[in-house]
Amino acid sequence: MATRRRYRKKADQFVVAVKLGLDTEGFTYRQMGRRAEMQAATGCFDNNGDVYTVDAGVFSKTYRSVGPGIYVKTTPIWAEKATQPGSVATKEGRSHYNAGDYLVSNNEDGTDAYCISAANSSRCTSRTSEKRGQ
């Protein structure tokens, strides 16, 4: 992997989200041909056609409502470009990435990780000046 760097969502990048306040223990679904698990009280996101779920605790800590069903990510992310294909454990199951995609985390230490395709990364984020350890 390359060096993990700090990024922020671009100011004009929002997601459409629905917090699923259903009385359920969660359920299993398929995303991009792979099994994923939706936990209870999770949010379902549509990020310009990229549909995914976000844990309720993470959702409340990292997103802010800017209108009915419209949210912006307010916290930085830490990302490193993948040099080879792989996968990472997420709260919803395993997330798979290809070489050139980004392994992303909500925390500087790499925890609370997920993947962003190379195509979506430049459209959604801009790099800040901080590197890991600075």
Buried (B, 14 or more C-beta within 10 A) or exposed (E): EEEBBBBBBBEEBBBBBEBBEEEEEBEEBEBEEEEBBBBEBBBBBEBEEBEBBBBBEBBEEBBEEEEEEEBBBEEBBBBBBBEEEBEBEBBBBEBBBEEBBBBBBBEBEBEBBBBBBBEBBEEBBEEEEEEEEE
